[in-house]
Amino acid sequence: MSTEFTWNCYNWLHENYHENNGLPAFFALGKYSVLNRSTAESEYRESVDKGRSSDDEDFRHWSEAIARNQFSVLNNTDVTNFWLHASSQQAKEEQQAAYSKLVIKPYVVPSAKKRASNAQQANSNKHPRTILETDGHQIHGLDVSLGSFIATLAHNRSINNKKDLYYKVLGMNRIVDVGDDTEDTHLAAIQEKAGEVYLDDLRIKIDLPENKATKSLDHVIVHGTHKKVSKRWQTWLNAIKKISPSIKDRHDINVDTYQHMIKLHLYSEYLFLPHRVSNVSETDYIVKVWGPLIEFAFRGTGIEPRWGETISEITIKSGHRMKMDLRLTTAENTVDFSTVEFARIVTARKYYNDKAKVVVSMKAQLNHIIKENPSIRNRTITKAVFPFAMVTGLEMQIFGLRLARSGLYVVDEISSFTVPLSASEVIIEDPTNPQSKTTTLSKATRDLHMLVQMCTDLKNIYDSIRVPTKKTSMKDMTTKANDTDNMATWIRDVWTTRELEKDDIDD
C-alpha cells in the first residue's frame, strides 16, 4: 500500500537531502502549521522510511543512517528555531482572534491602592525607559546607537521563557547577537525598526592556514572508499594507519582525531543505533565522543581542559557562581580562554539558558583581562575573540564574543559541525573547489583547530600582559599612545540573574 503525502515531499527530499538533511526546508515548503507539526514530522519520517528501499544507493544509505539515529535530526537547533518561530506566529494569530471575541465586563471602581498601581504601570508602558550608551555605532533607521537600542530593549523586556531571558541578559550586558535572525531576537528587532540591515562590520571571521595533514588524510579516504558501505570504516582506518608515519602531524592531533571518529563507528556503534540513542546520556557523549576530540585538539598548547561542573575564579570575583561543563584554562586556573556546555538533545529551554551562562562567563574573562591591563591597545582587544561552544549530542556550535566599541560587545556564531552519522556522510564536495572532494572528518578537525587558534591567540595576549617580551622603545610608546584609550572605560560590569546560577535544567 503506497503512502499518501500532502505534497510531493518524497521526491523533493530525494533531490535535496544533501542540504542539512532537508531540514527545516522540508517543513517550510510543505507549509505545515504548528498545529500540524506531528503531520510534518510523520511525513518526513515516512519519506525517509520510503528512501530505505530506494534504488539510489547514496539516498538509501542516508535514509538508513537517519532512521538508525532515531531521527535525531528533528531535534537539531535550526529545526527547533523553525518551530519556535512558527509557534510565535501562531500565538499572535490566536491572540488577535481572541481579542475579537472579548466580552466587555462591567466597570468596577478599583481601590486607591489599586489605582496607584495601575497608574504606575500605565506610565511605565507609556514611557518605556530609554538607555543611552557610548558606543556610537549608528544604523540608518534607528534613533539611537546600536548599544543604546539593545540596552533599551533589554530594560523594557519581560521574561516569559528562556529565550526572553537570554536576550534580556545580553542586552543588560550590552551584548548584541548578530548570528540569530529568528523572531524576538536583536536582528529581528533592528529589522522591524530600520528595515533590512547588514552588520558585516560586526561579524566575526576567523582565517585558518591550510592544513596539509588533513589534505593527505582526505586523499586516502576519497580515493580508498570501499564499494560496500559496511567495509568503509575499516578500510579508511587501515589506510590512515598506513599513511600516518609519512604525515607531518604535530602531536599526532589530526591522525588521532580522524581515527577517533572512525573508531566510534567501528567499536561504539551503539551511539548511532536508533534503539540505543534514547539510552545514551549527556555524559556518554562527553566521555566517549567529545572528551578525546577536545583533549587531542589542545595537546601542546599549554591550555588545559578542566572537565566537570567547575566554577571560574574570575566569575566568582565578579559576584557570580555559574558551573561550566568544560573550561579551557591555564595550568594556574587563572583565566578561561573558552567554556563549553553540553546537552543530550536540543530543547529551547536548556539551549538558551546554557548559552546565556557561557556568554556571561566569557564576558567576565574579557573584562578581567582589560581590568588587569587597562592600557592595552584597543586594536589588540577589539580584534581578540573569546570563543565558547554549545554541544548537543554529536553536534558542536562554535561562537565568539568580542568587544567592538565602548559599551558594545558582539556575539556571533562562527561555525558548526556534526560527527558523521554514517559512512555515506563522510565524503562531500569541497566548498572551495566544487570539482574536488573533501570529508566531514576534515570539517570537524578544522573547526576544532579554529577553537584552538582562538584560545591560543587569547593566551598569547594574556601572557604578553603578564610578562612583557621586550623593553618598550620610544617608538613603541608613541604608537601605543596613539592607539590607546583607557580600555577600562569601554567595558560594562557583568549583569546576570540568580536563575542562571541554578543547574537544574535537564534535557
Disulfide bonds with the S-S distance in Angstrom:
none
